[in-house]
Amino acid sequence: MALSAKPTRPVAKAADPVEAFISKGGSVPAEAVAAEKIAKGAQHPLKFPADTDLFDRLEVARKASVVRLPRNTWILQAIAEKLARDAG
């Protein structure tokens, strides 16, 4: 099987400078956002008090379980267990 180059499309010249600017295109914003997330490091969506070790204790308890659950699932499960205890 022979390989050939990708065919080129004829580029229409836009007479209007605005149309020329729009058809020029640009970079993909997702690449910049992904680079920012990598630079910031891992973050969690919950806000914990800065003067406590509550988040660290949560992570230790979550990682100690037999089945590794995502943090959100673990927290929802803990809330459901507490509500069941308080109701009963």
C-alpha positions in Angstrom: 0.0 0.0 0.0 1.5 3.3 -1.1 1.5 6.3 1.3 0.6 9.7 0.0 0.5 13.1 1.6 -2.7 14.6 2.9 -4.4 16.5 0.2 -4.4 20.2 0.5 -7.6 22.3 0.4 -7.6 25.5 -1.6 -7.7 28.4 0.9 -10.3 31.0 -0.1 -9.0 34.5 0.4 -11.5 36.5 2.4 -11.9 40.1 1.2 -13.2 41.3 4.6 -10.5 41.6 7.3 -12.9 40.3 10.0 -13.6 37.2 8.0 -9.9 36.7 7.4 -9.3 36.9 11.2 -12.1 34.5 12.0 -11.0 31.9 9.4 -7.4 32.1 10.6 -8.3 30.1 13.7 -6.2 29.9 16.9 -5.0 27.6 19.6 -7.1 25.3 21.6 -7.9 26.7 25.1 -8.1 23.2 26.6 -4.3 22.8 26.3 -3.7 25.9 28.4 -6.2 24.8 31.0 -4.6 21.4 31.2 -1.2 22.9 31.7 -2.5 25.1 34.5 -4.0 22.1 36.3 -0.7 20.2 36.1 1.2 23.3 37.4 -1.2 23.7 40.4 -1.1 20.0 41.5 -3.9 17.9 42.8 -6.7 19.8 44.4 -9.9 18.7 46.2 -13.2 20.5 45.8 -14.0 20.5 49.5 -12.8 23.3 51.7 -11.4 22.1 55.0 -10.4 24.4 57.9 -6.7 25.4 57.5 -5.9 24.9 61.2 -7.0 21.3 61.4 -5.8 18.0 60.1 -9.3 16.9 59.0 -8.4 16.3 55.4 -5.3 14.3 56.2 -7.4 12.1 58.6 -10.0 11.6 55.9 -7.4 10.5 53.4 -5.8 8.1 55.9 -9.2 6.5 56.7 -10.1 6.3 53.0 -6.8 4.7 52.0 -7.0 2.2 54.9 -10.2 0.6 53.6 -10.1 -2.7 51.8 -11.8 -1.3 48.7 -10.4 2.0 47.4 -13.3 4.3 46.8 -13.1 7.7 45.2 -13.1 10.5 47.8 -16.6 11.8 46.8 -18.1 8.3 47.1 -16.4 7.7 50.4 -17.7 11.0 51.8 -21.2 10.3 50.6 -21.1 6.9 52.1 -19.9 8.4 55.5 -22.8 10.9 55.4 -25.3 8.1 54.7 -23.9 6.1 57.6 -24.1 9.0 60.0 -27.7 9.8 59.0 -28.7 6.2 59.5 -27.1 6.2 63.0 -28.8 9.4 64.0 -32.2 8.3 62.7 -32.0 4.9 64.4 
